[in-house]
């Protein structure tokens, strides 16, 4: 299991998002546009990413 982390980058604005989507992005630790965060690759984190995947970019 060498790939235990996943890096996400916020690429789209939160202006027209719902409060739940904003909460998910904040829960991922992303604060402003083009911010990136390296997170543990757990089912909870993957579920949060799935809810806002249209706003994110997965960085390798």
Backbone bond lengths (Angstrom), bond angles and torsions (degrees), N, CA, C in turn:
res aa  C-N    CA-C-N  psi(-1)  N-CA   C-N-CA  omega(-1)  CA-C   N-CA-C  phi
1 X - - - 1.450 - - 1.526 110.22 -
2 X 1.296 118.02 72.16 1.450 121.84 -177.17 1.527 111.69 -79.14
3 X 1.331 117.37 -24.07 1.463 121.17 -175.08 1.527 109.83 -99.81
4 X 1.342 117.04 77.04 1.455 121.15 -177.40 1.519 112.77 -97.32
5 X 1.324 117.23 -2.45 1.458 120.35 179.76 1.521 110.16 -124.98
6 X 1.320 114.83 158.89 1.455 121.43 177.71 1.530 106.89 -138.91
7 X 1.314 117.17 136.62 1.462 122.06 -179.44 1.517 109.16 -109.11
8 X 1.331 115.96 127.30 1.461 121.47 179.78 1.521 109.24 -120.45
9 X 1.325 115.77 148.47 1.464 122.29 -179.31 1.521 108.31 -131.26
10 X 1.320 117.35 132.43 1.464 122.59 178.97 1.523 108.23 -80.23
11 X 1.329 117.52 115.08 1.462 120.92 -175.25 1.520 113.78 -111.23
12 X 1.328 117.80 -14.04 1.465 120.21 179.57 1.517 109.71 -125.79
13 X 1.322 115.84 156.35 1.449 122.76 -174.47 1.530 112.21 -73.68
14 X 1.320 115.49 154.79 1.459 122.15 178.06 1.524 112.76 -94.86
15 X 1.331 118.01 10.41 1.459 121.81 -173.48 1.528 112.26 -58.54
16 X 1.316 118.05 -46.34 1.463 120.01 -175.66 1.525 112.90 -101.05
17 X 1.318 117.77 22.78 1.461 121.72 -177.60 1.524 110.93 -92.16
18 X 1.329 114.78 158.78 1.457 120.22 176.01 1.528 109.84 -78.44
19 X 1.322 115.40 168.58 1.463 120.00 179.45 1.531 111.59 -64.53
20 X 1.327 116.98 -34.91 1.466 120.21 178.62 1.523 110.98 -66.01
21 X 1.330 116.76 -39.97 1.462 120.25 178.16 1.521 110.67 -66.30
22 X 1.324 117.27 -40.60 1.469 120.77 177.00 1.526 110.76 -61.72
23 X 1.339 116.13 -39.86 1.464 120.72 179.69 1.528 110.46 -65.91
24 X 1.322 117.32 -38.38 1.466 120.53 177.71 1.517 111.38 -64.47
25 X 1.319 116.70 -43.50 1.471 120.37 179.19 1.524 109.72 -64.04
26 X 1.329 117.29 -41.72 1.464 120.19 177.81 1.527 110.53 -65.68
27 X 1.315 117.32 -37.46 1.457 121.45 178.15 1.514 112.72 -64.92
28 X 1.320 116.13 -28.41 1.458 120.76 175.87 1.522 111.52 -78.66
29 X 1.332 117.55 -9.34 1.459 121.12 177.63 1.513 113.99 89.07
30 X 1.330 117.48 15.18 1.467 121.49 -179.93 1.516 108.80 -96.78
31 X 1.332 116.19 126.70 1.456 119.80 -174.07 1.518 113.77 -107.05
32 X 1.327 117.28 -43.56 1.462 119.43 -177.61 1.511 110.23 -135.70
33 X 1.308 115.93 171.20 1.451 122.48 -177.22 1.529 110.62 -57.03
34 X 1.303 116.82 137.49 1.466 126.00 179.24 1.527 113.70 69.53
35 X 1.345 117.25 13.55 1.462 118.50 173.60 1.527 108.67 -80.78
36 X 1.311 116.16 147.40 1.461 121.57 -177.82 1.518 109.24 -127.30
37 X 1.330 115.10 152.14 1.455 120.67 -179.12 1.517 108.89 -146.22
38 X 1.318 116.53 138.07 1.458 121.72 175.43 1.520 107.70 -100.21
39 X 1.338 116.20 123.42 1.455 122.45 -173.78 1.523 110.41 -124.68
40 X 1.332 116.26 161.93 1.459 121.07 173.87 1.518 109.00 -69.10
41 X 1.312 116.56 143.07 1.460 121.74 -179.19 1.528 108.63 -88.91
42 X 1.354 116.05 80.18 1.456 122.45 179.54 1.523 109.43 -113.25
43 X 1.319 118.26 162.57 1.465 120.15 177.91 1.533 113.24 -58.72
44 X 1.330 117.72 -35.01 1.461 120.55 179.78 1.525 111.08 -66.04
45 X 1.314 116.52 -44.82 1.468 120.83 179.38 1.526 110.52 -66.17
46 X 1.330 117.23 -41.78 1.465 120.30 179.02 1.520 110.90 -63.53
47 X 1.339 118.05 -35.32 1.461 121.32 177.27 1.516 111.60 -66.46
48 X 1.335 117.00 -39.79 1.469 120.67 177.55 1.522 110.31 -65.39
49 X 1.328 116.41 -41.16 1.467 120.52 178.87 1.525 110.24 -63.42
50 X 1.320 116.79 -40.67 1.468 121.07 -178.28 1.529 111.99 -61.33
51 X 1.332 116.99 -33.87 1.463 120.96 -178.98 1.527 112.82 -70.06
52 X 1.325 117.60 -26.89 1.465 120.78 -177.42 1.526 112.24 -126.87
53 X 1.339 116.70 28.90 1.460 120.89 -175.61 1.524 111.96 -60.96
54 X 1.347 117.11 -25.78 1.464 119.88 -179.57 1.532 112.38 -71.46
55 X 1.321 117.55 -11.61 1.465 121.95 179.73 1.523 111.69 -103.36
56 X 1.322 117.49 -11.64 1.463 121.86 -169.74 1.525 112.01 -112.38
57 X 1.313 113.07 164.75 1.465 122.14 169.60 1.524 106.10 -129.81
58 X 1.333 115.72 132.48 1.451 120.77 177.22 1.516 107.44 -88.25
59 X 1.338 116.36 117.88 1.456 122.62 -177.36 1.505 108.28 -94.92
60 X 1.316 117.49 132.77 1.469 121.05 -179.67 1.507 110.61 -88.33
